Amino acid sequence: MRTSPMLPEDLRTSVIAVPPLARDAQGEISSQENRRLISYLEAGGVRSLLYGGNAVFYHLRPSEFASTLELLAQATGPQTFVVPSVGPSYGLMLDQADILRDFDFPTAMLLPQKEIVDPQGIARGITDLVARSNKPAVLYLKHDRWLPVDLVGKLYRDGLISWIKYAVVRDRPDIDLYLSELLEEVPAERIVSGIGEQPAIVHRKLFGLAGFTTGCGCVAPRLSMRLLAAMNDQDWDQSESIRIEFEPLESLRNAIHPIRVLHEAVAQADIAKTGPIQPMLAPLEPHQRTPVAQAAVALRHQDER
């Protein structure tokens, strides 16, 4: 695992894959299958891994946290960043921060929640997380105006933020006042598009964001890396032709559930046996599995061309 700070050039040179966390038939975290998935991503050129929503870190048992961090740190190569997640509740976050302090992860992401929080309280929580873990945090902006832009700017200027995952979904990603205002407080080189391949081109071309996170890139890491390279070269026609390849699987994620579909897709594409998805989520219905399998296998075939 790479332990140096994550710099702007790191956000531009690798997509940030957001993989599921594989479990065995008994629901225990599988060392073998998670290593298999990580090896697949690294073979595809990916050098940044973020374990958050797709890995269902929201529902990770406290007793699993330290052993999961140890597995992820040991399973990755020396050039690969790993970003685990903490929270979303304050008490859980503090206990996890104490464990994080004993590991060399360069940063950790605070999972967002909307209930029983307010902006100033979130800011205090991030301050406590950084102090307890001795590492800056990844800020996950998933909800519109979840934090005021001036507050985000202060957190950044105070050295508490490593980078920002911007994942506010818009019908028109090219029209985003919140993002525009945010860029007046935080450099674009410290913000990544956090909703996969579909809005990534717009976020780079119009707003200058550094890179993007990807779930479907866990099925097609080479394609996802080629998209990032085309964006870095400002080859927008090539970027668009690659983006389209991800649409079938991404559309199913949007229509059914992004986490549940990706968990199934990685298994159906024979990348890793992801096992039963962790409650409080349910597995796909039988009639949903066939189109997900078809889209996942087709996307992997495109990746291998």
C-alpha positions, 0 to 999 in steps of 0.5 A: 500500500502506498502511504504518502499523502494523496496529491493532485497529480495522484487524483489525475493519474488514476481513477478512484475505484470504489469496489464492493467488499467480498464476503464468504457464504457465511457473511465473513469478509473473504481475504481470498476474494478481496485480494482477487478483486484488488489484483484485477483492479491493479492489473487494469492500471488502477492505483487508488481504491476507496472503500465506502458505500459500495463496500457497505462500510456504513454497516461494517461491524466494529469488531471487523474494522481493524482486521478489514484495514489490515487486509486492505493494507496487505493486499495492495501493491506499493503503488496503490492508495487505499482510502477506508471510510469511517462513521457515519455516526460520531461515536463510531467515527471516534472509535474507528479513528483510534484504530486508524491511527495505528495504520499508514493510510494517507487519509480516510473518508467520512461517510455522510448522513443527513439525520441528527447532524448540522453543518457546524456539528459536522465540521466539529466532527471532522476536526475531531476525526483528523485530530484522533486519526492524525490524517486529513479526511476525504470529504464526501459531498453527496447531498446538495448544500450539505455543508455551506461552501464557506465552511468547506473552504475553512476546513480545507484552508485549515488543512483538515481536507485531503480531497473532496468527493463531489457526488451531488446528482443533477439532472443537468450536471453542467448546471451546478451552482453549488459546485461552482460556488465550491470551486471559489473556496477549494481548488479544482485539483482537490475535487473529484467527480464522485458519480462514476463515468457518466458525469465525469466528462462534464465535471472535467470539461466545464468545472476542471475537476481532477478525476473521478470515482468509479463503481463500474470501473471495478468491472472494466478498469482498463476502460475507465483508465482509458477514459481518464487518459482521454480526459487528461488529453482533452480528447472529448470525442474519445472520452464520449465514445468510452463513456457510452460503454458504461451506460448499460450497467450504470443505467441498471445501477440507477434503476435498481440500486447502485450498491446492490447491482455492483455487488452482483455485477462483480460476481457475475463478470467472474471477477471475484465471488462477492458473496451475500450482500451485507444487511441492511441491504437485500440481494437482487431479485431473480428477475433482476440478476439476468440483465445485470449479468448480461451487462456486466459480462458485456462490459468486461468483454469490452474491457478486454478488447 
